[in-house]
Each structure stands twice: as C-alpha cells, then as structure tokens.
Amino acid sequence: MTNEALSELLGKENLVRGYVYPYEGYRREYWFEHSPSNIANFIMLHEDAREIILTDVLDRKILNTIGHFIDRCPDQKLLPEILEHLIPMQTCGKEPQEFPVATAEEAETLYELCDEMDISM
C-alpha cells in the first residue's frame, strides 16, 4: 500500500482494528474502514485463523470469531448487516473481495515518518 493510500485510510474516522490469531505463530494486527461488507470480507480473507477479534479505535469489541464464524457481536443491529455479506461467502462459494487494509507495521511506519517530518495526520 502506498503512503498516500495508507494516509488516506488511517485518516478516516471510523476504523476497525483487527486482531488475527493463527493456529500457529503470532497475532497479527490490521486496520481497515468500518463497514459490514469490509468486516465480512476481512473474516473470510482470514478464514484460516483460529480466532479474530475486531474492535474500534478505542478497543471496544465489535465482534469476535471462532474460525470464520461469528461467536459474539454485542451490536445486534450490526450483526444481520454483516451476515448479509458473510453467509454467501460461507455457503455459496462467493469469493471475498479485497479492500484497503493496513498492517500495524505499515501504520507505525507511516506515523514515525510523519513524526520525523513534523506532519500531522
């Protein structure tokens, strides 16, 4: 992802932090824009994960999964909106769509670059 695209993504107000726990290895962290379709696509793009935890920027839980199945979603209005996109990918073979996602490392590098150049995001 280019620095410009990364800056645009991280400048959005409604971001999701995704923690992906693989069966082997270490937790990976991602950032992406909050939308039901992005959440569903993120889950299915990481369907090999043991668990996924999605939070907002204040680390309040949006949902968690066991594998690629939603375990808990406190916002019961959001849940059917996500399922509308997720179920066809789980059952009908609909392919998940790529969308802008930043890794924690990419975000940290951009923030450090902005600090060095004394630029605010």
N, CA, C and O atoms as a GROMACS GRO file, in nm:
protein
  484
    1MET      N    1   0.085  -0.116   0.000
    1MET     CA    2   0.000   0.000   0.000
    1MET      C    3   0.090   0.124   0.000
    1MET      O    4   0.187   0.131   0.076
    2THR      N    5   0.058   0.220  -0.084
    2THR     CA    6   0.139   0.342  -0.092
    2THR      C    7   0.117   0.426   0.034
    2THR      O    8   0.016   0.412   0.103
    3ASN      N    9   0.212   0.513   0.063
    3ASN     CA   10   0.198   0.602   0.178
    3ASN      C   11   0.076   0.691   0.166
    3ASN      O   12   0.010   0.722   0.265
    4GLU      N   13   0.045   0.734   0.043
    4GLU     CA   14  -0.072   0.818   0.021
    4GLU      C   15  -0.201   0.742   0.052
    4GLU      O   16  -0.289   0.793   0.122
    5ALA      N   17  -0.212   0.620   0.001
    5ALA     CA   18  -0.332   0.538   0.028
    5ALA      C   19  -0.341   0.504   0.176
    5ALA      O   20  -0.449   0.504   0.234
    6LEU      N   21  -0.227   0.474   0.236
    6LEU     CA   22  -0.223   0.443   0.378
    6LEU      C   23  -0.265   0.563   0.462
    6LEU      O   24  -0.341   0.548   0.557
    7SER      N   25  -0.216   0.680   0.426
    7SER     CA   26  -0.251   0.802   0.497
    7SER      C   27  -0.400   0.831   0.485
    7SER      O   28  -0.465   0.871   0.582
    8GLU      N   29  -0.456   0.810   0.366
    8GLU     CA   30  -0.600   0.830   0.345
    8GLU      C   31  -0.681   0.733   0.431
    8GLU      O   32  -0.778   0.773   0.495
    9LEU      N   33  -0.641   0.607   0.433
    9LEU     CA   34  -0.712   0.507   0.513
    9LEU      C   35  -0.705   0.542   0.660
    9LEU      O   36  -0.808   0.545   0.728
   10LEU      N   37  -0.587   0.568   0.711
   10LEU     CA   38  -0.570   0.593   0.854
   10LEU      C   39  -0.627   0.728   0.897
   10LEU      O   40  -0.643   0.753   1.016
   11GLY      N   41  -0.656   0.814   0.801
   11GLY     CA   42  -0.716   0.943   0.831
   11GLY      C   43  -0.868   0.935   0.848
   11GLY      O   44  -0.931   1.033   0.889
   12LYS      N   45  -0.925   0.822   0.816
   12LYS     CA   46  -1.071   0.805   0.830
   12LYS      C   47  -1.107   0.795   0.977
   12LYS      O   48  -1.027   0.749   1.059
   13GLU      N   49  -1.227   0.837   1.010
   13GLU     CA   50  -1.270   0.840   1.150
   13GLU      C   51  -1.325   0.708   1.199
   13GLU      O   52  -1.322   0.681   1.319
   14ASN      N   53  -1.375   0.625   1.110
   14ASN     CA   54  -1.445   0.504   1.151
   14ASN      C   55  -1.362   0.381   1.115
   14ASN      O   56  -1.393   0.309   1.020
   15LEU      N   57  -1.256   0.358   1.192
   15LEU     CA   58  -1.166   0.246   1.164
   15LEU      C   59  -1.194   0.127   1.254
   15LEU      O   60  -1.246   0.140   1.365
   16VAL      N   61  -1.157   0.011   1.204
   16VAL     CA   62  -1.165  -0.114   1.278
   16VAL      C   63  -1.023  -0.164   1.297
   16VAL      O   64  -0.941  -0.157   1.206
   17ARG      N   65  -0.996  -0.214   1.415
   17ARG     CA   66  -0.868  -0.280   1.443
   17ARG      C   67  -0.897  -0.429   1.444
   17ARG      O   68  -0.983  -0.476   1.519
   18GLY      N   69  -0.827  -0.503   1.361
   18GLY     CA   70  -0.847  -0.647   1.353
   18GLY      C   71  -0.728  -0.721   1.408
   18GLY      O   72  -0.614  -0.703   1.363
   19TYR      N   73  -0.754  -0.806   1.507
   19TYR     CA   74  -0.650  -0.891   1.565
   19TYR      C   75  -0.674  -1.033   1.512
   19TYR      O   76  -0.780  -1.091   1.537
   20VAL      N   77  -0.579  -1.087   1.441
   20VAL     CA   78  -0.593  -1.221   1.383
   20VAL      C   79  -0.498  -1.315   1.457
   20VAL      O   80  -0.377  -1.292   1.462
   21TYR      N   81  -0.556  -1.420   1.513
   21TYR     CA   82  -0.480  -1.520   1.588
   21TYR      C   83  -0.473  -1.649   1.504
   21TYR      O   84  -0.573  -1.721   1.496
   22PRO      N   85  -0.358  -1.678   1.444
   22PRO     CA   86  -0.346  -1.800   1.364
   22PRO      C   87  -0.331  -1.923   1.454
   22PRO      O   88  -0.306  -1.911   1.574
   23TYR      N   89  -0.348  -2.039   1.395
   23TYR     CA   90  -0.328  -2.161   1.472
   23TYR      C   91  -0.183  -2.175   1.514
   23TYR      O   92  -0.154  -2.226   1.622
   24GLU      N   93  -0.093  -2.128   1.430
   24GLU     CA   94   0.049  -2.130   1.464
   24GLU      C   95   0.106  -1.992   1.440
   24GLU      O   96   0.065  -1.924   1.346
   25GLY      N   97   0.197  -1.951   1.521
   25GLY     CA   98   0.259  -1.821   1.504
   25GLY      C   99   0.200  -1.717   1.597
   25GLY      O  100   0.136  -1.750   1.697
   26TYR      N  101   0.222  -1.591   1.561
   26TYR     CA  102   0.188  -1.481   1.648
   26TYR      C  103   0.069  -1.402   1.594
   26TYR      O  104   0.037  -1.407   1.476
   27ARG      N  105   0.006  -1.330   1.684
   27ARG     CA  106  -0.107  -1.245   1.650
   27ARG      C  107  -0.062  -1.140   1.548
   27ARG      O  108   0.048  -1.086   1.558
   28ARG      N  109  -0.148  -1.114   1.451
   28ARG     CA  110  -0.123  -1.009   1.354
   28ARG      C  111  -0.232  -0.902   1.373
   28ARG      O  112  -0.345  -0.934   1.409
   29GLU      N  113  -0.197  -0.777   1.348
   29GLU     CA  114  -0.291  -0.668   1.370
   29GLU      C  115  -0.307  -0.588   1.241
   29GLU      O  116  -0.210  -0.564   1.169
   30TYR      N  117  -0.432  -0.549   1.212
   30TYR     CA  118  -0.465  -0.478   1.090
   30TYR      C  119  -0.560  -0.361   1.122
   30TYR      O  120  -0.623  -0.358   1.227
   31TRP      N  121  -0.566  -0.267   1.028
   31TRP     CA  122  -0.659  -0.154   1.035
   31TRP      C  123  -0.736  -0.146   0.904
   31TRP      O  124  -0.678  -0.162   0.797
   32PHE      N  125  -0.868  -0.122   0.913
   32PHE     CA  126  -0.948  -0.102   0.793
   32PHE      C  127  -1.072  -0.021   0.827
   32PHE      O  128  -1.107  -0.003   0.944
   33GLU      N  129  -1.138   0.029   0.722
   33GLU     CA  130  -1.256   0.111   0.741
   33GLU      C  131  -1.376   0.024   0.780
   33GLU      O  132  -1.397  -0.084   0.726
   34HIS      N  133  -1.454   0.075   0.876
   34HIS     CA  134  -1.569   0.002   0.929
   34HIS      C  135  -1.683   0.003   0.828
   34HIS      O  136  -1.731   0.109   0.787
   35SER      N  137  -1.725  -0.115   0.788
   35SER     CA  138  -1.848  -0.136   0.710
   35SER      C  139  -1.882  -0.283   0.722
   35SER      O  140  -1.792  -0.366   0.739
   36PRO      N  141  -2.011  -0.318   0.714
   36PRO     CA  142  -2.048  -0.460   0.723
   36PRO      C  143  -1.979  -0.545   0.617
   36PRO      O  144  -1.936  -0.657   0.646
   37SER      N  145  -1.968  -0.494   0.494
   37SER     CA  146  -1.904  -0.575   0.389
   37SER      C  147  -1.753  -0.590   0.415
   37SER      O  148  -1.698  -0.697   0.392
   38ASN      N  149  -1.687  -0.483   0.462
   38ASN     CA  150  -1.544  -0.496   0.493
   38ASN      C  151  -1.521  -0.596   0.606
   38ASN      O  152  -1.427  -0.675   0.600
   39ILE      N  153  -1.606  -0.594   0.707
   39ILE     CA  154  -1.593  -0.688   0.818
   39ILE      C  155  -1.608  -0.831   0.768
   39ILE      O  156  -1.527  -0.918   0.802
   40ALA      N  157  -1.711  -0.857   0.687
   40ALA     CA  158  -1.733  -0.991   0.633
   40ALA      C  159  -1.615  -1.036   0.546
   40ALA      O  160  -1.566  -1.148   0.558
   41ASN      N  161  -1.571  -0.947   0.459
   41ASN     CA  162  -1.456  -0.980   0.373
   41ASN      C  163  -1.331  -1.006   0.455
   41ASN      O  164  -1.256  -1.098   0.424
   42PHE      N  165  -1.308  -0.926   0.559
   42PHE     CA  166  -1.190  -0.946   0.643
   42PHE      C  167  -1.194  -1.084   0.708
   42PHE      O  168  -1.092  -1.154   0.711
   43ILE      N  169  -1.309  -1.122   0.759
   43ILE     CA  170  -1.323  -1.254   0.823
   43ILE      C  171  -1.289  -1.365   0.724
   43ILE      O  172  -1.213  -1.456   0.756
   44MET      N  173  -1.344  -1.355   0.604
   44MET     CA  174  -1.322  -1.462   0.508
   44MET      C  175  -1.183  -1.459   0.446
   44MET      O  176  -1.132  -1.563   0.405
   45LEU      N  177  -1.121  -1.343   0.439
   45LEU     CA  178  -0.984  -1.337   0.390
   45LEU      C  179  -0.885  -1.396   0.491
   45LEU      O  180  -0.770  -1.424   0.458
   46HIS      N  181  -0.932  -1.415   0.615
   46HIS     CA  182  -0.850  -1.476   0.720
   46HIS      C  183  -0.920  -1.601   0.776
   46HIS      O  184  -0.914  -1.628   0.896
   47GLU      N  185  -0.984  -1.676   0.688
   47GLU     CA  186  -1.062  -1.790   0.735
   47GLU      C  187  -0.977  -1.902   0.793
   47GLU      O  188  -1.029  -1.993   0.856
   48ASP      N  189  -0.847  -1.895   0.774
   48ASP     CA  190  -0.758  -1.995   0.833
   48ASP      C  191  -0.719  -1.959   0.977
   48ASP      O  192  -0.644  -2.032   1.041
   49ALA      N  193  -0.771  -1.847   1.027
   49ALA     CA  194  -0.738  -1.804   1.164
   49ALA      C  195  -0.814  -1.886   1.267
   49ALA      O  196  -0.927  -1.930   1.243
   50ARG      N  197  -0.751  -1.905   1.379
   50ARG     CA  198  -0.816  -1.972   1.493
   50ARG      C  199  -0.921  -1.880   1.552
   50ARG      O  200  -1.030  -1.924   1.588
   51GLU      N  201  -0.888  -1.751   1.562
   51GLU     CA  202  -0.978  -1.652   1.618
   51GLU      C  203  -0.946  -1.515   1.559
   51GLU      O  204  -0.831  -1.485   1.528
   52ILE      N  205  -1.051  -1.434   1.544
   52ILE     CA  206  -1.036  -1.295   1.502
   52ILE      C  207  -1.112  -1.211   1.603
   52ILE      O  208  -1.225  -1.243   1.640
   53ILE      N  209  -1.051  -1.103   1.646
   53ILE     CA  210  -1.118  -1.007   1.734
   53ILE      C  211  -1.114  -0.873   1.662
   53ILE      O  212  -1.008  -0.825   1.624
   54LEU      N  213  -1.232  -0.812   1.646
   54LEU     CA  214  -1.242  -0.681   1.584
   54LEU      C  215  -1.287  -0.580   1.689
   54LEU      O  216  -1.382  -0.605   1.763
   55THR      N  217  -1.218  -0.466   1.694
   55THR     CA  218  -1.252  -0.360   1.789
   55THR      C  219  -1.256  -0.227   1.714
   55THR      O  220  -1.212  -0.216   1.600
   56ASP      N  221  -1.309  -0.126   1.782
   56ASP     CA  222  -1.300   0.009   1.727
   56ASP      C  223  -1.167   0.070   1.772
   56ASP      O  224  -1.086   0.001   1.834
   57VAL      N  225  -1.145   0.196   1.741
   57VAL     CA  226  -1.016   0.257   1.773
   57VAL      C  227  -0.994   0.272   1.922
   57VAL      O  228  -0.880   0.288   1.966
   58LEU      N  229  -1.101   0.268   2.002
   58LEU     CA  230  -1.088   0.274   2.148
   58LEU      C  231  -1.079   0.134   2.209
   58LEU      O  232  -1.086   0.119   2.330
   59ASP      N  233  -1.065   0.034   2.124
   59ASP     CA  234  -1.052  -0.106   2.163
   59ASP      C  235  -1.180  -0.164   2.224
   59ASP      O  236  -1.174  -0.257   2.305
   60ARG      N  237  -1.296  -0.108   2.186
   60ARG     CA  238  -1.424  -0.166   2.227
   60ARG      C  239  -1.462  -0.274   2.126
   60ARG      O  240  -1.453  -0.253   2.005
   61LYS      N  241  -1.504  -0.389   2.176
   61LYS     CA  242  -1.530  -0.504   2.090
   61LYS      C  243  -1.643  -0.477   1.991
   61LYS      O  244  -1.750  -0.430   2.028
   62ILE      N  245  -1.615  -0.509   1.865
   62ILE     CA  246  -1.718  -0.511   1.761
   62ILE      C  247  -1.769  -0.653   1.749
   62ILE      O  248  -1.890  -0.676   1.748
   63LEU      N  249  -1.676  -0.748   1.739
   63LEU     CA  250  -1.713  -0.890   1.736
   63LEU      C  251  -1.589  -0.975   1.753
   63LEU      O  252  -1.477  -0.926   1.746
   64ASN      N  253  -1.612  -1.103   1.775
   64ASN     CA  254  -1.503  -1.199   1.769
   64ASN      C  255  -1.553  -1.322   1.695
   64ASN      O  256  -1.674  -1.347   1.688
   65THR      N  257  -1.459  -1.397   1.641
   65THR     CA  258  -1.494  -1.518   1.567
   65THR      C  259  -1.424  -1.638   1.628
   65THR      O  260  -1.325  -1.626   1.700
   66ILE      N  261  -1.477  -1.751   1.595
   66ILE     CA  262  -1.408  -1.879   1.612
   66ILE      C  263  -1.396  -1.932   1.470
   66ILE      O  264  -1.496  -1.966   1.407
   67GLY      N  265  -1.275  -1.938   1.422
   67GLY     CA  266  -1.257  -1.968   1.281
   67GLY      C  267  -1.317  -1.854   1.201
   67GLY      O  268  -1.291  -1.737   1.229
   68HIS      N  269  -1.398  -1.887   1.101
   68HIS     CA  270  -1.463  -1.781   1.023
   68HIS      C  271  -1.612  -1.767   1.058
   68HIS      O  272  -1.690  -1.715   0.978
   69PHE      N  273  -1.649  -1.813   1.177
   69PHE     CA  274  -1.787  -1.800   1.225
   69PHE      C  275  -1.792  -1.699   1.339
   69PHE      O  276  -1.710  -1.704   1.430
   70ILE      N  277  -1.888  -1.608   1.334
   70ILE     CA  278  -1.901  -1.507   1.439
   70ILE      C  279  -1.943  -1.576   1.568
   70ILE      O  280  -2.039  -1.653   1.571
   71ASP      N  281  -1.870  -1.547   1.674
   71ASP     CA  282  -1.901  -1.601   1.806
   71ASP      C  283  -1.987  -1.503   1.884
   71ASP      O  284  -2.097  -1.538   1.929
   72ARG      N  285  -1.938  -1.381   1.901
   72ARG     CA  286  -2.013  -1.278   1.974
   72ARG      C  287  -2.004  -1.146   1.900
   72ARG      O  288  -1.898  -1.106   1.852
   73CYS      N  289  -2.119  -1.078   1.894
   73CYS     CA  290  -2.128  -0.945   1.835
   73CYS      C  291  -2.223  -0.864   1.923
   73CYS      O  292  -2.345  -0.878   1.911
   74PRO      N  293  -2.169  -0.779   2.010
   74PRO     CA  294  -2.254  -0.703   2.102
   74PRO      C  295  -2.358  -0.614   2.033
   74PRO      O  296  -2.466  -0.593   2.088
   75ASP      N  297  -2.327  -0.561   1.914
   75ASP     CA  298  -2.420  -0.474   1.842
   75ASP      C  299  -2.514  -0.560   1.758
   75ASP      O  300  -2.480  -0.600   1.646
   76GLN      N  301  -2.632  -0.588   1.812
   76GLN     CA  302  -2.726  -0.676   1.744
   76GLN      C  303  -2.790  -0.613   1.620
   76GLN      O  304  -2.854  -0.683   1.542
   77LYS      N  305  -2.773  -0.482   1.602
   77LYS     CA  306  -2.819  -0.418   1.478
   77LYS      C  307  -2.716  -0.437   1.367
   77LYS      O  308  -2.751  -0.448   1.249
   78LEU      N  309  -2.591  -0.442   1.404
   78LEU     CA  310  -2.483  -0.461   1.307
   78LEU      C  311  -2.475  -0.606   1.260
   78LEU      O  312  -2.442  -0.631   1.144
   79LEU      N  313  -2.503  -0.700   1.348
   79LEU     CA  314  -2.486  -0.842   1.316
   79LEU      C  315  -2.557  -0.885   1.187
   79LEU      O  316  -2.492  -0.944   1.101
   80PRO      N  317  -2.688  -0.858   1.169
   80PRO     CA  318  -2.752  -0.903   1.043
   80PRO      C  319  -2.694  -0.834   0.919
   80PRO      O  320  -2.696  -0.890   0.810
   81GLU      N  321  -2.644  -0.712   0.937
   81GLU     CA  322  -2.582  -0.642   0.824
   81GLU      C  323  -2.454  -0.712   0.781
   81GLU      O  324  -2.425  -0.721   0.661
   82ILE      N  325  -2.378  -0.762   0.877
   82ILE     CA  326  -2.256  -0.837   0.845
   82ILE      C  327  -2.292  -0.972   0.784
   82ILE      O  328  -2.235  -1.013   0.684
   83LEU      N  329  -2.388  -1.040   0.846
   83LEU     CA  330  -2.427  -1.174   0.799
   83LEU      C  331  -2.479  -1.172   0.656
   83LEU      O  332  -2.461  -1.269   0.582
   84GLU      N  333  -2.542  -1.063   0.616
   84GLU     CA  334  -2.591  -1.047   0.478
   84GLU      C  335  -2.477  -1.065   0.378
   84GLU      O  336  -2.498  -1.116   0.267
   85HIS      N  337  -2.357  -1.023   0.415
   85HIS     CA  338  -2.240  -1.037   0.328
   85HIS      C  339  -2.161  -1.165   0.356
   85HIS      O  340  -2.104  -1.225   0.265
   86LEU      N  341  -2.159  -1.206   0.483
   86LEU     CA  342  -2.075  -1.319   0.525
   86LEU      C  343  -2.132  -1.454   0.483
   86LEU      O  344  -2.059  -1.539   0.433
   87ILE      N  345  -2.261  -1.474   0.501
   87ILE     CA  346  -2.321  -1.606   0.474
   87ILE      C  347  -2.302  -1.651   0.330
   87ILE      O  348  -2.267  -1.767   0.308
   88PRO      N  349  -2.323  -1.565   0.229
   88PRO     CA  350  -2.297  -1.612   0.092
   88PRO      C  351  -2.153  -1.656   0.069
   88PRO      O  352  -2.128  -1.746  -0.011
   89MET      N  353  -2.058  -1.596   0.140
   89MET     CA  354  -1.919  -1.638   0.126
   89MET      C  355  -1.897  -1.772   0.195
   89MET      O  356  -1.815  -1.852   0.150
   90GLN      N  357  -1.968  -1.796   0.304
   90GLN     CA  358  -1.952  -1.921   0.379
   90GLN      C  359  -2.023  -2.038   0.313
   90GLN      O  360  -1.977  -2.152   0.322
   91THR      N  361  -2.135  -2.012   0.247
   91THR     CA  362  -2.218  -2.122   0.199
   91THR      C  363  -2.226  -2.136   0.047
   91THR      O  364  -2.241  -2.248  -0.003
   92CYS      N  365  -2.216  -2.028  -0.026
   92CYS     CA  366  -2.239  -2.032  -0.170
   92CYS      C  367  -2.112  -2.020  -0.253
   92CYS      O  368  -2.117  -2.018  -0.376
   93GLY      N  369  -2.001  -2.013  -0.186
   93GLY     CA  370  -1.875  -2.004  -0.258
   93GLY      C  371  -1.846  -1.866  -0.314
   93GLY      O  372  -1.755  -1.850  -0.395
   94LYS      N  373  -1.922  -1.764  -0.271
   94LYS     CA  374  -1.891  -1.628  -0.316
   94LYS      C  375  -1.753  -1.591  -0.262
   94LYS      O  376  -1.724  -1.613  -0.144
   95GLU      N  377  -1.670  -1.537  -0.348
   95GLU     CA  378  -1.533  -1.504  -0.312
   95GLU      C  379  -1.527  -1.374  -0.232
   95GLU      O  380  -1.597  -1.278  -0.265
   96PRO      N  381  -1.446  -1.369  -0.128
   96PRO     CA  382  -1.427  -1.242  -0.056
   96PRO      C  383  -1.356  -1.141  -0.146
   96PRO      O  384  -1.272  -1.177  -0.228
   97GLN      N  385  -1.391  -1.016  -0.128
   97GLN     CA  386  -1.334  -0.909  -0.209
   97GLN      C  387  -1.220  -0.840  -0.134
   97GLN      O  388  -1.228  -0.820  -0.013
   98GLU      N  389  -1.117  -0.806  -0.207
   98GLU     CA  390  -1.006  -0.730  -0.149
   98GLU      C  391  -1.054  -0.588  -0.123
   98GLU      O  392  -1.140  -0.536  -0.196
   99PHE      N  393  -1.001  -0.525  -0.021
   99PHE     CA  394  -1.033  -0.386   0.012
   99PHE      C  395  -0.912  -0.331   0.088
   99PHE      O  396  -0.827  -0.409   0.131
  100PRO      N  397  -0.903  -0.198   0.104
  100PRO     CA  398  -0.784  -0.141   0.170
  100PRO      C  399  -0.771  -0.185   0.316
  100PRO      O  400  -0.860  -0.162   0.398
  101VAL      N  401  -0.659  -0.248   0.346
  101VAL     CA  402  -0.627  -0.294   0.481
  101VAL      C  403  -0.481  -0.260   0.507
  101VAL      O  404  -0.394  -0.285   0.423
  102ALA      N  405  -0.455  -0.204   0.624
  102ALA     CA  406  -0.317  -0.171   0.661
  102ALA      C  407  -0.273  -0.262   0.774
  102ALA      O  408  -0.350  -0.292   0.865
  103THR      N  409  -0.150  -0.306   0.768
  103THR     CA  410  -0.096  -0.383   0.880
  103THR      C  411  -0.053  -0.284   0.988
  103THR      O  412  -0.032  -0.165   0.961
  104ALA      N  413  -0.040  -0.332   1.109
  104ALA     CA  414   0.006  -0.248   1.219
  104ALA      C  415   0.146  -0.193   1.189
  104ALA      O  416   0.176  -0.078   1.223
  105GLU      N  417   0.230  -0.274   1.125
  105GLU     CA  418   0.365  -0.229   1.091
  105GLU      C  419   0.362  -0.115   0.991
  105GLU      O  420   0.436  -0.018   1.005
  106GLU      N  421   0.275  -0.125   0.890
  106GLU     CA  422   0.263  -0.016   0.792
  106GLU      C  423   0.216   0.113   0.860
  106GLU      O  424   0.269   0.221   0.834
  107ALA      N  425   0.117   0.102   0.948
  107ALA     CA  426   0.065   0.219   1.018
  107ALA      C  427   0.173   0.282   1.105
  107ALA      O  428   0.189   0.404   1.106
  108GLU      N  429   0.246   0.199   1.178
  108GLU     CA  430   0.351   0.251   1.267
  108GLU      C  431   0.460   0.321   1.187
  108GLU      O  432   0.509   0.426   1.228
  109THR      N  433   0.498   0.264   1.075
  109THR     CA  434   0.600   0.325   0.989
  109THR      C  435   0.553   0.461   0.938
  109THR      O  436   0.631   0.556   0.936
  110LEU      N  437   0.427   0.471   0.897
  110LEU     CA  438   0.374   0.598   0.849
  110LEU      C  439   0.371   0.701   0.960
  110LEU      O  440   0.410   0.816   0.939
  111TYR      N  441   0.326   0.662   1.080
  111TYR     CA  442   0.323   0.756   1.192
  111TYR      C  443   0.464   0.805   1.227
  111TYR      O  444   0.483   0.923   1.257
  112GLU      N  445   0.562   0.715   1.224
  112GLU     CA  446   0.700   0.754   1.252
  112GLU      C  447   0.752   0.851   1.146
  112GLU      O  448   0.821   0.948   1.179
  113LEU      N  449   0.719   0.826   1.021
  113LEU     CA  450   0.760   0.914   0.912
  113LEU      C  451   0.698   1.052   0.930
  113LEU      O  452   0.765   1.153   0.912
  114CYS      N  453   0.571   1.057   0.966
  114CYS     CA  454   0.503   1.185   0.991
  114CYS      C  455   0.567   1.259   1.108
  114CYS      O  456   0.582   1.381   1.103
  115ASP      N  457   0.604   1.186   1.213
  115ASP     CA  458   0.670   1.249   1.328
  115ASP      C  459   0.805   1.308   1.286
  115ASP      O  460   0.839   1.420   1.325
  116GLU      N  461   0.881   1.233   1.207
  116GLU     CA  462   1.011   1.279   1.163
  116GLU      C  463   0.999   1.407   1.078
  116GLU      O  464   1.083   1.496   1.085
  117MET      N  465   0.893   1.412   0.997
  117MET     CA  466   0.874   1.525   0.908
  117MET      C  467   0.787   1.633   0.972
  117MET      O  468   0.757   1.735   0.909
  118ASP      N  469   0.746   1.611   1.097
  118ASP     CA  470   0.662   1.704   1.172
  118ASP      C  471   0.532   1.735   1.096
  118ASP      O  472   0.492   1.851   1.082
  119ILE      N  473   0.468   1.628   1.048
  119ILE     CA  474   0.342   1.638   0.976
  119ILE      C  475   0.234   1.572   1.061
  119ILE      O  476   0.255   1.464   1.116
  120SER      N  477   0.119   1.637   1.073
  120SER     CA  478   0.007   1.573   1.145
  120SER      C  479  -0.083   1.505   1.045
  120SER      O  480  -0.099   1.550   0.932
  121MET      N  481  -0.142   1.395   1.089
  121MET     CA  482  -0.233   1.321   1.001
  121MET      C  483  -0.375   1.363   1.025
  121MET      O  484  -0.467   1.312   0.960
   0.00000   0.00000   0.00000
